C-alpha cells in the first residue's frame, strides 16, 4: 500500500529497551477534499530513510499495516494497529536537474537578419 501527501512532522529517532529497538515517526497530510494526518513509523534500519526529507515535501510512502493482540494484567484482550513505512520517495518535480544547464532568457539571443536567399534554403534535397 502507499500513502501520498506532504510531510507535516518528522520526529527524532528514539531507542527503546535493552536490545536497542529504534523507531522514528513521520506525519504525512494527504492532499484531498478532507485531508488526513497519517502517522507512519519507520523502525530499525529504515529510520535512516527519513534523513534526507524535510517538513513540507510532497512524498509517497510505501507502507505495511501491522496489527497485534495484547492481553493486559486484568485478562482483557486489546488490539493495536500501526502503519509501518519501508520506502519513501520524493514526489516533487525538480525545476533544474543538476546535469542539465538552464536555458538563457530570450534577450540573450540576437535575431539573424544577415542571411541571403542562398543561406535560407540549405536543405540537401
Secondary structure as GFF3:
##gff-version 3
##sequence-region A 1 125
A	DSSP	beta_strand	2	10	.	.	.	ID=ss1
A	DSSP	beta_strand	14	16	.	.	.	ID=ss2
A	DSSP	beta_strand	21	29	.	.	.	ID=ss3
A	DSSP	beta_strand	37	43	.	.	.	ID=ss4
A	DSSP	three_ten_helix	44	52	.	.	.	ID=ss5
A	DSSP	beta_strand	58	71	.	.	.	ID=ss6
A	DSSP	beta_strand	77	90	.	.	.	ID=ss7
A	DSSP	three_ten_helix	106	108	.	.	.	ID=ss8
A	DSSP	alpha_helix	117	120	.	.	.	ID=ss9
###
